[in-house]
Structures are given as structure tokens and as C-alpha cells.
């Protein structure tokens, strides 16, 4: 019996997907928050980058006990999200992330081998405080974190399932489209490729008396309607993660041709933290950490984000020639 | 086309599973730690409870990008793990949990709606400390946490895949079997029911040009060899989580009959935090939080663990009559 069979299931279009699925209960509330955020910062002349981060799930049951997930702690997204602020106060952020995945700033203290309590200590006067070994870095991170909380320059939104994600992405990008060229869309989330349509899903927990065969449909390629309808002409950067180096560049360029967006950041599972390739329709640009930079814990996102901001500027300049 | 087909795949036995799969690279090191822990505390006359917690994953690819997961943050396990210590210093713990799932003590500050940094504040003297609103509870939790670190009365082990879990469970329980009646096995982990055998797995990331059909085998029922061979006669408590109330008690009793262990804790997905049923071969015992208890945030595990410790004591007494 074949393990994989890529020929049997139908491919539905995005409109049908939205018509046959239900958004998360928080969608309307999230839309209101995004509108307020966008309006306020548009008036202040700021630019907004949308960063999506973490994996989406595909429930196998309506009362979900089991689901398919993507390998992603949200490291790329959460790390990237700290750099726009560093480049310029003009760039602020909507961070749309998988629930409980890494977030900017707090990422320095979660999912580590240390338990959070290991950073704390009981002091001689009986009070509780931060262990002096960690206090200086934590103070720096906390100051940054409190700054954006005070200025309300970071909006956090979260999702769990691929359906939550697609509805939220559509809403957020449609709202952000009023920003025109003053926006960037940085799609680092690891979105599921396959799903079980709601109407075909098991109502209760699947029982385990014997084996299991799951037939899944392909998740519609949302980049096409995003480029064409949701934020027409937006500056959109997507990611391509592969494990097979032989396929990486060709598949990335194919995605650019198919969907018509600006940049694909191609990366391999094993080297993604020190090497990526920025691929456009007519160029390839490698970004790599040197051995010295790796040794001093430099993050590759500190090189990716400035390069994208530079290209965003060039894109606006070129677009103005062509009358965008 | 059938979504589910429970009749086509073979069911392999546990021995075959272990022969055809590879344990995690940390297994040997973990075994050494468990042996040292068990020997030390056995000499000190302590009792050890093994708590398993969190969900296991089933990779869909050898270079894993996608996997099937179970809905579990590890709440039941991590919460339960704090109560044996409260009952008596005699009871100590091996906590075997899914990587990054909740852990005892630190659970109070992770996976919450608050970011960890929200608990911290910059003080007027420029130093960093704990916000006074949270300091008193955090101090209490930190004291407990530091106490078991100092006394080395909590051993943490972790797993990710169902294969990691099964190898680790076999090793830990075999080592713990020297404790005879001075042990309890509290299996709260949400173990996958289905897996893709390693030899049938895709080497690289599955491509998404079309739909996908996955054929999975049933994970062998490890409770049978655990009861019979790994810890013969051990005091074993398993969990049964269902979404359909009509099936809950019958399926739990069937598991007891099939595997021959002591207790199944039956719970429903929607009510599991305030109601469970302890099922033995000849009894059913409901444990429920009252409305007052729910209002004051009492945890149901604070009632489950004392009941199990009581039953463990009765079990020893009865076993001694029958010459265990």
C-alpha cells in the first residue's frame, strides 16, 4: 500500500475554503484591534511590518484531541520581530503568532534549557529577585519590552489552527492595505500544506482499534489571493523551508513566478540559523553569518531585516517611477 | 473515498517495535541518571512516583518538518506532580515530560496569558525585580522549587516522539522495578495511537502538489508488557481521555481487563479539570470539585493524588495478605 499518494485529492480554491470553514471566535475582536492600531500609527506616519510566526495545526477531529503540526518554535519570527525597532522608530510591528510559540523579548527566557525559576533567587532579606548573573541582560530586555508596551508599538495576535491563521491573515492584510507602500508582509509562519475538510472530519476522538488512513486535501495557496486581492501591490516576503538542498532555489523561484510577490527567503532545515538566500525574480542574494559572528551569537535576522528594509526602500523608489 | 479505514494496517507487537526503531540519543545517559536517583532514594527509604506528562509526536518525515501531535500542554501531569510532595516527604518524583510542556512549579508562570516579563518591574533604583503584586506567590513557588533542587528529590526527563517515549518508559520502569511496592506509575502522558513505521517514512519534506494520503499503523499497546514484564505487579494508574461520554466507563474497564493494571482515571475533554472517575476492576469512584472549590481555584489533582496514595497503601496491605 502506498504511504503517499499525491494524486487523489481535490484542490479547493481559497474562496471555497473560506466559505466552508469557520473563523476563530476572536476574529472580530482581533479585527477591531488591528484597525485601531493601523489607524493610529498611519496618522503618526509610521510604517508597519506584519510578521507571522510559528506553525499552524490541522485538527484530525472536530473535538480536537489529535492534530498535525509543523516543526516550528517560532524562532525565526520572534527573533526577526526585534530588529525593525532597532533599525528605526518608524518601523513598528504586528506580530501574528501561534499560541505559546516564542515572542519577541520574552523569547530570551522561554523554551530554554533553564526553567524560568532558575533566573530568580531568594535574597538574604527574604525577598525574591533576579539572580545577579542574569539581571543586567534581563533589565535590558525588560526596558525594550516595556517601551513598546507603553508606546503601543507592537500588536500581538495569535492563532492555533490553519483555519484560524488563514482567516486572520486575510483580515489583517485587508486592513493593512490602506497603508499602501508603508507596509511590509513578512510571512515566517510555517503554514500547513494539508488539511482535513471540516465536513469530512471525525466528530469524536478517532479510536485506535487497528491502523488509520487519513486522506487530506491541499490547503489552498493563499499567497495568490493575498497578492492579487488582499494587499494588491504590497511588499510581500515569504519563506521556503526545505530539507533537500537540490530543490531549494528552483522551488523558491517557482513560488515567486506562481504568486507574483517580491521576495522568497530560502532556507534549509539544518543551516537556517546561519545561512539564507534572498531570491527575487531576477536575483539571488546570500546572507550568511561568518564564523566570528556565530561565535559571538549574532543572529542572522539582524542581517536579514536591514537588507529587507533597504529593498523595501528601493521598491518604493522604483514603484514611484512606474506610477504606483 | 473513506476518510478513516481502521481495517487495513497491521498491528505490530511491542518487541518488534523496539527492534525496528531507534531510541533517542540521550537514552543511555537518562538510564544512568535514573539508576543513581533510584538507588539513592531507595536507600533512604523513600517511595517514588513516576509521572509521565504531555503529548508524544509522530513524525511524518525522517528529516522532520511535520508531525502528528496530541492535544496536551502537560497540565494534568505537571499539576499532579506537585501534590505527592505535599502529602509526605516520603513520596518523591520522576517527572518524564514532553520537551517544553508544563513542569511542576514553573507551570505557574508559563503558557499563561501573561508574558513572563509582565511579572517583572524596573525599580526606582534602576535594578530589576519582581512586581510586588506577584512577589509573594512567586517566592512560595521558588522556595518549593529550590527545596527539591537542593534535596535532589525530583528527576526531570524529557521526550519528543512516541518512539523516544516508549524506549524511555521501558528503561525507567525496568530500573524502578527494584523498588517493588514502593513505587507508583502515574501515566498521564497523551501517547499517540498511530505512527508511521520508520522504514516507510519519507526521507525529505513531503511536497504539497496535490492531496495526501497517510497510512499509519497502530502504536503497540505498551501497558501489556509494562504490567507483565517491565514492572510485574507494579501499582499502575493510566488515563483514558474521551470526548464521547457514552463510551468512557466501558472503554476504561476494557483497558483494565485487557492490560491487568490497577486503576484507570477516566475523564472527558470538556470537564477534565473538575471531574474524573477512578475505575478499578470492581468499582467506580467519582472525584469532583464543588462549585466553591472551583471558585477558589482548587485543583482536582489535589484530590486525585491523596486518593491514589490511600489506595496504594491499601494495595500494599492487601498484597501482603496474598504474599506479594
HADDOCK unambig.tbl for C-alpha pairs under 7 A between the chains (distance, minus, plus):
assign (segid A and resid 3 and name CA) (segid B and resid 213 and name CA) 6.81 0.50 0.50
assign (segid A and resid 3 and name CA) (segid B and resid 214 and name CA) 5.58 0.50 0.50
assign (segid A and resid 3 and name CA) (segid B and resid 215 and name CA) 5.51 0.50 0.50
assign (segid A and resid 4 and name CA) (segid B and resid 212 and name CA) 6.14 0.50 0.50
assign (segid A and resid 4 and name CA) (segid B and resid 213 and name CA) 5.34 0.50 0.50
assign (segid A and resid 4 and name CA) (segid B and resid 214 and name CA) 5.95 0.50 0.50
assign (segid A and resid 5 and name CA) (segid B and resid 212 and name CA) 5.68 0.50 0.50
assign (segid A and resid 5 and name CA) (segid B and resid 213 and name CA) 5.45 0.50 0.50
assign (segid A and resid 6 and name CA) (segid B and resid 209 and name CA) 6.75 0.50 0.50
assign (segid A and resid 6 and name CA) (segid B and resid 210 and name CA) 5.07 0.50 0.50
assign (segid A and resid 6 and name CA) (segid B and resid 211 and name CA) 5.12 0.50 0.50
assign (segid A and resid 6 and name CA) (segid B and resid 212 and name CA) 5.26 0.50 0.50
assign (segid A and resid 7 and name CA) (segid B and resid 210 and name CA) 5.85 0.50 0.50
assign (segid A and resid 7 and name CA) (segid B and resid 211 and name CA) 6.45 0.50 0.50
assign (segid A and resid 8 and name CA) (segid B and resid 211 and name CA) 6.38 0.50 0.50
assign (segid A and resid 9 and name CA) (segid B and resid 210 and name CA) 6.38 0.50 0.50
assign (segid A and resid 9 and name CA) (segid B and resid 211 and name CA) 4.56 0.50 0.50
assign (segid A and resid 10 and name CA) (segid B and resid 211 and name CA) 6.71 0.50 0.50
assign (segid A and resid 11 and name CA) (segid B and resid 210 and name CA) 6.57 0.50 0.50
assign (segid A and resid 63 and name CA) (segid B and resid 243 and name CA) 6.82 0.50 0.50
assign (segid A and resid 65 and name CA) (segid B and resid 70 and name CA) 5.80 0.50 0.50
assign (segid A and resid 65 and name CA) (segid B and resid 71 and name CA) 4.95 0.50 0.50
assign (segid A and resid 66 and name CA) (segid B and resid 69 and name CA) 5.86 0.50 0.50
assign (segid A and resid 66 and name CA) (segid B and resid 70 and name CA) 4.49 0.50 0.50
assign (segid A and resid 66 and name CA) (segid B and resid 71 and name CA) 5.74 0.50 0.50
assign (segid A and resid 67 and name CA) (segid B and resid 68 and name CA) 5.66 0.50 0.50
assign (segid A and resid 67 and name CA) (segid B and resid 69 and name CA) 5.43 0.50 0.50
assign (segid A and resid 67 and name CA) (segid B and resid 70 and name CA) 6.26 0.50 0.50
assign (segid A and resid 68 and name CA) (segid B and resid 67 and name CA) 5.66 0.50 0.50
assign (segid A and resid 68 and name CA) (segid B and resid 68 and name CA) 4.13 0.50 0.50
assign (segid A and resid 68 and name CA) (segid B and resid 69 and name CA) 5.85 0.50 0.50
assign (segid A and resid 69 and name CA) (segid B and resid 66 and name CA) 5.87 0.50 0.50
assign (segid A and resid 69 and name CA) (segid B and resid 67 and name CA) 5.43 0.50 0.50
assign (segid A and resid 69 and name CA) (segid B and resid 68 and name CA) 5.85 0.50 0.50
assign (segid A and resid 69 and name CA) (segid B and resid 69 and name CA) 6.42 0.50 0.50
assign (segid A and resid 70 and name CA) (segid B and resid 65 and name CA) 5.80 0.50 0.50
assign (segid A and resid 70 and name CA) (segid B and resid 66 and name CA) 4.50 0.50 0.50
assign (segid A and resid 70 and name CA) (segid B and resid 67 and name CA) 6.27 0.50 0.50
assign (segid A and resid 71 and name CA) (segid B and resid 65 and name CA) 4.96 0.50 0.50
assign (segid A and resid 71 and name CA) (segid B and resid 66 and name CA) 5.76 0.50 0.50
assign (segid A and resid 100 and name CA) (segid B and resid 111 and name CA) 5.96 0.50 0.50
assign (segid A and resid 106 and name CA) (segid B and resid 115 and name CA) 6.63 0.50 0.50
assign (segid A and resid 106 and name CA) (segid B and resid 116 and name CA) 6.56 0.50 0.50
assign (segid A and resid 106 and name CA) (segid B and resid 117 and name CA) 6.35 0.50 0.50
assign (segid A and resid 111 and name CA) (segid B and resid 100 and name CA) 5.99 0.50 0.50
assign (segid A and resid 115 and name CA) (segid B and resid 106 and name CA) 6.61 0.50 0.50
assign (segid A and resid 116 and name CA) (segid B and resid 106 and name CA) 6.56 0.50 0.50
assign (segid A and resid 117 and name CA) (segid B and resid 106 and name CA) 6.33 0.50 0.50
assign (segid A and resid 117 and name CA) (segid B and resid 142 and name CA) 6.50 0.50 0.50
assign (segid A and resid 128 and name CA) (segid B and resid 130 and name CA) 6.96 0.50 0.50
assign (segid A and resid 128 and name CA) (segid B and resid 135 and name CA) 6.67 0.50 0.50
assign (segid A and resid 128 and name CA) (segid B and resid 139 and name CA) 5.85 0.50 0.50
assign (segid A and resid 129 and name CA) (segid B and resid 129 and name CA) 5.11 0.50 0.50
assign (segid A and resid 129 and name CA) (segid B and resid 130 and name CA) 6.10 0.50 0.50
assign (segid A and resid 130 and name CA) (segid B and resid 128 and name CA) 6.97 0.50 0.50
assign (segid A and resid 130 and name CA) (segid B and resid 129 and name CA) 6.10 0.50 0.50
assign (segid A and resid 135 and name CA) (segid B and resid 128 and name CA) 6.66 0.50 0.50
assign (segid A and resid 139 and name CA) (segid B and resid 128 and name CA) 5.81 0.50 0.50
assign (segid A and resid 142 and name CA) (segid B and resid 117 and name CA) 6.48 0.50 0.50
assign (segid A and resid 193 and name CA) (segid B and resid 208 and name CA) 5.94 0.50 0.50
assign (segid A and resid 194 and name CA) (segid B and resid 211 and name CA) 6.80 0.50 0.50
assign (segid A and resid 194 and name CA) (segid B and resid 212 and name CA) 7.00 0.50 0.50
assign (segid A and resid 200 and name CA) (segid B and resid 3 and name CA) 6.97 0.50 0.50
assign (segid A and resid 204 and name CA) (segid B and resid 243 and name CA) 5.90 0.50 0.50
assign (segid A and resid 204 and name CA) (segid B and resid 244 and name CA) 6.54 0.50 0.50
assign (segid A and resid 205 and name CA) (segid B and resid 242 and name CA) 6.59 0.50 0.50
assign (segid A and resid 205 and name CA) (segid B and resid 243 and name CA) 6.24 0.50 0.50
assign (segid A and resid 208 and name CA) (segid B and resid 193 and name CA) 5.94 0.50 0.50
assign (segid A and resid 208 and name CA) (segid B and resid 218 and name CA) 6.70 0.50 0.50
assign (segid A and resid 209 and name CA) (segid B and resid 6 and name CA) 6.77 0.50 0.50
assign (segid A and resid 210 and name CA) (segid B and resid 6 and name CA) 5.10 0.50 0.50
assign (segid A and resid 210 and name CA) (segid B and resid 7 and name CA) 5.85 0.50 0.50
assign (segid A and resid 210 and name CA) (segid B and resid 9 and name CA) 6.38 0.50 0.50
assign (segid A and resid 210 and name CA) (segid B and resid 11 and name CA) 6.54 0.50 0.50
assign (segid A and resid 210 and name CA) (segid B and resid 218 and name CA) 5.78 0.50 0.50
assign (segid A and resid 211 and name CA) (segid B and resid 6 and name CA) 5.13 0.50 0.50
assign (segid A and resid 211 and name CA) (segid B and resid 7 and name CA) 6.44 0.50 0.50
assign (segid A and resid 211 and name CA) (segid B and resid 8 and name CA) 6.39 0.50 0.50
assign (segid A and resid 211 and name CA) (segid B and resid 9 and name CA) 4.58 0.50 0.50
assign (segid A and resid 211 and name CA) (segid B and resid 10 and name CA) 6.73 0.50 0.50
assign (segid A and resid 211 and name CA) (segid B and resid 194 and name CA) 6.81 0.50 0.50
assign (segid A and resid 211 and name CA) (segid B and resid 216 and name CA) 5.61 0.50 0.50
assign (segid A and resid 211 and name CA) (segid B and resid 217 and name CA) 4.45 0.50 0.50
assign (segid A and resid 211 and name CA) (segid B and resid 218 and name CA) 4.88 0.50 0.50
assign (segid A and resid 212 and name CA) (segid B and resid 4 and name CA) 6.13 0.50 0.50
assign (segid A and resid 212 and name CA) (segid B and resid 5 and name CA) 5.68 0.50 0.50
assign (segid A and resid 212 and name CA) (segid B and resid 6 and name CA) 5.25 0.50 0.50
assign (segid A and resid 212 and name CA) (segid B and resid 194 and name CA) 6.99 0.50 0.50
assign (segid A and resid 212 and name CA) (segid B and resid 215 and name CA) 5.93 0.50 0.50
assign (segid A and resid 212 and name CA) (segid B and resid 216 and name CA) 5.12 0.50 0.50
assign (segid A and resid 212 and name CA) (segid B and resid 217 and name CA) 6.47 0.50 0.50
assign (segid A and resid 213 and name CA) (segid B and resid 3 and name CA) 6.83 0.50 0.50
assign (segid A and resid 213 and name CA) (segid B and resid 4 and name CA) 5.31 0.50 0.50
assign (segid A and resid 213 and name CA) (segid B and resid 5 and name CA) 5.44 0.50 0.50
assign (segid A and resid 213 and name CA) (segid B and resid 213 and name CA) 6.91 0.50 0.50
assign (segid A and resid 213 and name CA) (segid B and resid 214 and name CA) 5.56 0.50 0.50
assign (segid A and resid 213 and name CA) (segid B and resid 215 and name CA) 4.45 0.50 0.50
assign (segid A and resid 213 and name CA) (segid B and resid 216 and name CA) 6.14 0.50 0.50
assign (segid A and resid 214 and name CA) (segid B and resid 3 and name CA) 5.61 0.50 0.50
assign (segid A and resid 214 and name CA) (segid B and resid 4 and name CA) 5.91 0.50 0.50
assign (segid A and resid 214 and name CA) (segid B and resid 213 and name CA) 5.56 0.50 0.50
assign (segid A and resid 214 and name CA) (segid B and resid 214 and name CA) 5.17 0.50 0.50
assign (segid A and resid 214 and name CA) (segid B and resid 215 and name CA) 6.57 0.50 0.50
assign (segid A and resid 215 and name CA) (segid B and resid 3 and name CA) 5.51 0.50 0.50
assign (segid A and resid 215 and name CA) (segid B and resid 212 and name CA) 5.90 0.50 0.50
assign (segid A and resid 215 and name CA) (segid B and resid 213 and name CA) 4.44 0.50 0.50
assign (segid A and resid 215 and name CA) (segid B and resid 214 and name CA) 6.56 0.50 0.50
assign (segid A and resid 216 and name CA) (segid B and resid 211 and name CA) 5.59 0.50 0.50
assign (segid A and resid 216 and name CA) (segid B and resid 212 and name CA) 5.10 0.50 0.50
assign (segid A and resid 216 and name CA) (segid B and resid 213 and name CA) 6.13 0.50 0.50
assign (segid A and resid 217 and name CA) (segid B and resid 211 and name CA) 4.44 0.50 0.50
assign (segid A and resid 217 and name CA) (segid B and resid 212 and name CA) 6.48 0.50 0.50
assign (segid A and resid 218 and name CA) (segid B and resid 208 and name CA) 6.71 0.50 0.50
assign (segid A and resid 218 and name CA) (segid B and resid 210 and name CA) 5.79 0.50 0.50
assign (segid A and resid 218 and name CA) (segid B and resid 211 and name CA) 4.88 0.50 0.50
assign (segid A and resid 242 and name CA) (segid B and resid 205 and name CA) 6.64 0.50 0.50
assign (segid A and resid 243 and name CA) (segid B and resid 63 and name CA) 6.88 0.50 0.50
assign (segid A and resid 243 and name CA) (segid B and resid 204 and name CA) 5.94 0.50 0.50
assign (segid A and resid 243 and name CA) (segid B and resid 205 and name CA) 6.24 0.50 0.50
assign (segid A and resid 244 and name CA) (segid B and resid 204 and name CA) 6.58 0.50 0.50
